[in-house]
């Protein structure tokens, strides 16, 4: 019987965080510059407050606001995707290894760490959790626990 595991995808949320960071770096200066231009515009004499300049400032503020809105949406989706993948990974580990206690650590870009305690009381701290094909979790420390190296 083939075991089915829940989908674990940490790459998409990490990419979402990266794009959101780039948008933050681009959007904040754009918005600040637009506000600065608007303050300077308000200090100009009536003959110098042209429609073209006002329209340019408005376009800059709208673009900055849209960039920051997109950044916030990407950030929210990245957080939701990351937490969903972490929950799915925890569920997959529980399905495969049935630990007495499991606490996921941090994701470093290619694997996640976990503190895991088995039913027999054996405990592993900062165990490396890899995700194999089909979203199967693999914990090398547990594999060696169940399949000890031959002595000799």
Secondary structure, DSSP 8 states (H G I E B T S, - for coil): ----------HHHHHHHHHHHHHHHHHHHHHHHHHHHHHHHHTS-GGG--HHHHHHHHHHHHHHHHHHHHHHHHHHHHHHHHHHHHHHHHHHHHHHH--SEEEEEEE-SS-EEEEEE-TTS-EEEEEEEEE-GGG-EEEHHHHHHHS-----
